[in-house]
Amino acid sequence: MALLKDFKTFAMRGNVMDLAVAVILGAAFGAIVSSFVDDILTPLLLTPALNAVGVDEISKLHWGNVKYGTFLAAVIKFIVYAFVIFMLIRGMQKLQKAKEAAPPAGPSSTDKLLTEIRDELRNRK
């Protein structure tokens, strides 16, 4: 049981959460870059018409080979991942603030009674 509590404390520390966010978003951004290169740049660069196309004749490239949908899907996944992680971190921060903002528990009724008895005994001397 103590092992589980220690793991929870470790996992909820800020630097561990920051690393997890960085890894997840880094992988998602890597997917965007890979999709851009594989689905947009490479089809344009490997098109047979590229040899005959100068900088001014860009419209002659075979744009039909470009997979816009795959690239757009990678961008949308990144946005969804980022939003979900944002909401999770925001929820965790609210929970931590609620714990920190909770007023400390006051003395119990027994403690209050003992304090009153102690104060009364001091006043009698």
Secondary structure, 3 states (H helix, E strand, C coil): CHHHHHHHHHHCCHHHHHHHHHHHHHHHHHHHHHHHHHHHHHHHHCCHHHHHCCHHHHHHCCHHHCCHHHHHHHHHHHHHHHHHHHHHHHHHHHHHHHHHHCCCCCCCHHHHHHHHHHHHHHHHC
